[in-house]
Amino acid sequence: MMRTGLLQGRVAVITGSTRGLGLAIAQAYAREGAAVVVASRSAVAVEETVSSLEAEGAQAIGRLCDVGELSQVEALAAHALEAFGHLAVWVNNAGVSAPYGPTIHITPKEIDQVMRTNMLGVYYGSLVALRYFLPEGRGKLINVLGRGARQPVPFQNAYAASKAWNRSFTLALAREYRETGVGIFAFSPGLVDTDLLRKVEVVAGYEERLKPLKTVMRMWANPPEVPAHKALWLASSATDGRTGLDIRVLGTAGMVGGVLREGWRRLMRRPAAPIELSVTSVPAAISLPIAQGGRRG
């Protein structure tokens, strides 16, 4: 693994880092010389990811961690400190989504899992990281947002609401500790082409609503390496002395550009790039009329 040194000598913890965006961030950090600490809820995935990073010449360790449990997040930090002696970067990336569909049609258990992982996970990760960073007067805390951080998203209410909470929480945290030397950043990676996007559960009766997803992906989805590069910039010395940044990978220009590219493809009658999606229907939690087109509910 070629290292150019932007993060040489730094230690970075990335939650939810055995696949998708988290893995891409771990790989980007490792290429720049960081020692990386990976974590997920699968011990097998952690072991395989550490092995693959080490095979590329990286310093890497990992630990099983459910970020919705404070004791496990504390153990993750202790594992990193025991191995490397210090921390420089903490990325709260772990996230899950509930099935696509109206909120009350989804089981409370599934909503609870989203809130525990996406909200409590960010809180616990921030708490544990700042316990170390604040006395040191340095460090970078990066909280990953997602769709819904800036506006409501019907039929993805739990995920979207959790990301809105994360943004508010992170930016308030940055204001509270802005004179400490610690960088606290909100990071919106945009639409990322990962399993979270390609493997979708949907409440039975709402499958038709997912038909535009392939078009949306063609217009706006980036491979994980694109937002990972921005996450690398956030972790680097380029943001030293800064805090409260609210970074978006997919801005207005990118959205307009995606629409124009798709429009041009259709105008020229060029074939669409194939996109494989796995859509699994799940039963509704309660029996209610299907709100097709938002007309009934």
C-alpha positions in Angstrom: 0.0 0.0 0.0 1.6 3.3 -1.1 1.7 5.9 1.6 2.1 9.6 0.7 1.9 10.7 4.4 -1.1 13.0 4.9 -2.0 11.1 8.0 1.4 9.6 8.8 1.7 8.7 12.5 -2.0 9.3 13.2 -4.4 6.8 14.6 -8.0 6.7 13.3 -11.0 4.8 14.5 -13.8 4.3 11.9 -17.0 2.6 13.0 -19.0 0.5 10.5 -15.8 0.1 8.5 -15.8 -3.4 7.1 -17.7 -2.5 3.9 -19.0 0.4 1.9 -18.1 3.9 2.8 -16.5 3.0 6.1 -14.2 0.6 4.4 -13.3 3.1 1.7 -12.4 5.7 4.4 -10.3 3.1 6.3 -8.4 2.3 3.1 -7.9 6.0 2.2 -6.6 6.8 5.7 -4.3 3.7 5.6 -2.9 4.7 2.2 -1.9 8.1 3.8 0.0 6.5 6.6 -2.6 6.3 9.4 -2.9 3.3 11.7 -6.6 2.4 11.4 -9.0 0.7 13.8 -11.9 -0.9 12.1 -15.2 -2.0 13.8 -18.5 -3.6 12.9 -21.1 -6.0 14.4 -19.6 -8.9 12.6 -16.4 -10.5 14.1 -15.7 -12.3 10.8 -16.0 -9.1 8.8 -13.6 -7.3 11.2 -11.0 -10.1 10.9 -11.3 -10.2 7.1 -11.0 -6.4 6.8 -7.9 -6.2 9.1 -6.3 -9.0 7.1 -6.9 -7.3 3.8 -5.6 -4.0 5.1 -2.5 -5.6 6.5 -1.9 -7.4 3.2 -1.6 -4.0 1.6 1.0 -2.9 4.2 -1.3 -1.0 6.5 -1.2 -0.9 10.3 -4.6 -2.1 11.2 -6.5 -3.7 14.1 -10.2 -4.2 14.6 -12.8 -5.0 17.2 -16.4 -6.3 17.2 -18.6 -3.3 18.2 -22.3 -2.5 18.4 -22.2 1.3 18.5 -25.6 1.3 20.2 -23.9 -0.1 23.4 -21.7 2.4 25.3 -19.6 -0.3 26.9 -18.6 -1.7 23.5 -17.7 1.8 22.1 -15.6 2.4 25.2 -13.9 -1.0 24.7 -13.2 0.0 21.1 -11.4 3.1 22.2 -9.5 1.2 24.9 -8.4 -1.3 22.2 -7.1 1.4 20.0 -5.2 3.1 22.8 -3.7 -0.1 24.1 -2.4 -0.9 20.6 -1.2 2.5 19.4 -1.0 4.7 22.5 -3.1 7.6 21.2 -6.0 8.7 19.0 -6.1 11.4 16.4 -9.3 10.8 14.3 -12.7 9.3 15.2 -15.2 8.7 12.4 -18.8 7.8 13.4 -19.8 6.1 10.2 -21.9 3.1 11.3 -25.5 3.4 10.2 -28.5 1.3 9.3 -31.9 1.9 7.6 -35.4 0.6 8.3 -37.5 -0.9 5.4 -38.8 1.7 2.9 -42.4 2.5 3.7 -44.7 4.6 5.9 -43.4 4.9 9.5 -46.4 3.2 11.3 -46.2 0.2 8.9 -42.7 -0.5 10.2 -42.1 -2.5 13.4 -41.0 -0.6 16.5 -38.0 -3.0 16.8 -36.8 -1.9 13.3 -37.2 1.8 14.2 -35.5 1.3 17.5 -32.5 -0.3 15.8 -32.1 2.7 13.5 -32.3 5.1 16.4 -29.8 3.1 18.6 -27.3 2.8 15.8 -27.6 6.1 14.0 -28.3 8.4 17.0 -27.0 6.7 20.1 -24.0 5.4 18.1 -23.0 8.9 17.1 -23.6 10.2 20.6 -21.6 7.4 22.2 -18.8 7.7 19.7 -18.6 11.4 20.2 -18.6 11.0 23.9 -15.8 8.5 24.0 -13.7 10.4 21.4 -14.1 13.7 23.2 -13.2 12.2 26.5 -9.8 11.7 25.0 -9.5 14.7 22.6 -10.5 17.4 25.0 -7.8 17.0 27.6 -5.3 16.7 24.7 -6.6 19.9 23.0 -6.6 18.3 19.6 -8.2 15.6 17.5 -10.8 15.3 14.7 -14.3 14.0 15.2 -16.2 13.3 12.0 -19.9 12.4 12.2 -21.3 11.0 8.9 -24.8 12.3 7.9 -27.0 11.1 5.1 -30.3 11.8 3.3 -32.7 13.7 5.5 -30.1 15.7 7.3 -31.6 18.9 5.9 -35.2 18.1 5.1 -37.8 15.4 5.8 -37.9 12.3 3.7 -41.2 10.5 3.6 -41.1 6.7 3.6 -37.5 6.8 5.0 -38.6 8.7 8.1 -36.5 6.8 10.7 -33.2 7.1 8.8 -33.8 10.7 7.7 -34.8 11.8 11.2 -31.8 10.2 12.7 -29.5 12.1 10.2 -31.3 15.4 11.0 -30.6 14.7 14.7 -27.0 13.9 13.9 -26.4 17.2 12.0 -28.0 19.3 14.8 -26.1 17.4 17.5 -22.8 17.7 15.7 -23.0 21.4 14.9 -24.1 22.2 18.4 -21.3 20.1 19.8 -18.8 22.1 17.6 -20.1 25.4 19.0 -19.9 24.1 22.6 -16.2 23.1 22.2 -15.0 25.5 19.5 -12.3 27.0 21.7 -10.7 23.6 22.7 -8.6 22.9 19.6 -10.7 19.9 18.7 -12.2 19.8 15.2 -15.8 18.6 15.1 -17.3 18.1 11.6 -20.6 17.1 10.0 -20.0 15.2 6.8 -22.7 14.4 4.2 -21.2 11.9 1.7 -24.1 12.2 -0.7 -25.6 9.2 -2.5 -23.0 6.4 -2.2 -23.2 3.3 -4.2 -23.0 0.7 -1.5 -25.0 -2.3 -0.2 -27.1 0.1 1.9 -28.4 1.6 -1.3 -28.5 -1.5 -3.5 -30.0 -4.0 -1.0 -33.4 -2.6 -0.1 -36.2 -3.9 2.1 -39.6 -2.4 1.4 -43.0 -2.7 3.1 -45.2 -4.9 1.0 -47.4 -2.8 -1.3 -44.8 0.0 -1.7 -42.5 -1.7 -4.2 -43.7 0.6 -7.1 -42.3 3.6 -5.3 -38.8 2.3 -5.7 -38.9 2.2 -9.5 -37.1 5.6 -9.9 -34.2 4.4 -7.7 -32.1 3.2 -10.6 -32.4 6.6 -12.4 -31.6 8.4 -9.1 -28.4 6.3 -8.8 -27.3 7.0 -12.4 -27.7 10.7 -11.8 -26.2 11.1 -8.3 -24.6 8.0 -6.8 -20.8 8.1 -6.4 -18.5 5.1 -5.6 -17.4 5.1 -2.0 -13.9 6.3 -2.9 -15.2 9.8 -3.9 -16.6 10.7 -0.4 -13.8 8.8 1.2 -11.4 11.3 -0.4 -13.3 14.2 1.2 -13.2 12.4 4.6 -9.4 12.2 4.1 -9.3 15.9 3.7 -11.3 16.5 6.9 -8.9 14.3 8.8 -5.8 15.9 7.5 -3.9 19.0 8.6 -5.9 21.0 6.1 -8.6 21.4 8.7 -6.3 22.1 11.7 -7.7 24.9 13.8 -11.1 24.6 12.2 -14.3 23.2 13.6 -18.1 23.2 12.9 -17.6 22.5 9.2 -20.8 21.2 7.5 -19.4 19.4 4.4 -21.5 18.1 1.5 -20.0 16.0 -1.3 -23.1 16.3 -3.5 -24.1 19.9 -3.8 -26.4 21.8 -6.1 -23.9 21.8 -9.0 -23.5 18.0 -8.8 -27.2 17.5 -8.7 -27.8 19.7 -11.7 -24.9 18.0 -13.5 -26.4 14.6 -12.9 -29.8 15.6 -14.2 -28.2 17.0 -17.4 -26.1 13.9 -18.0 -29.2 11.7 -17.6 -31.2 14.0 -19.9 -28.5 13.9 -22.5 -28.3 10.2 -22.4 -32.0 9.9 -23.0 -31.9 12.5 -25.8 -29.2 10.6 -27.5 -31.0 7.3 -26.9 -27.9 5.8 -25.3 -28.4 2.6 -23.2 -28.5 3.0 -19.5 -25.7 1.5 -17.5 -27.0 -1.7 -15.8 -27.7 -1.3 -12.1 -28.4 -4.4 -10.0 -30.8 -3.9 -7.1 -31.9 -6.4 -4.5 -35.5 -5.5 -3.3 -37.0 -7.6 -0.6 -40.6 -7.1 0.5 -41.5 -7.4 4.2 -44.9 -7.5 5.7 -46.4 -4.3 7.2 -46.3 -4.1 11.0 -50.0 -3.3 11.0 -52.8 -3.5 8.5 -53.6 -0.1 7.0 -54.6 1.1 3.5 -51.7 1.5 1.1 -50.9 5.2 0.6 -50.3 5.0 -3.1 -49.0 8.3 -4.3 -49.6 9.8 -0.9 -53.3 9.9 -1.5 -54.3 7.5 1.4 -52.7 6.3 4.6 
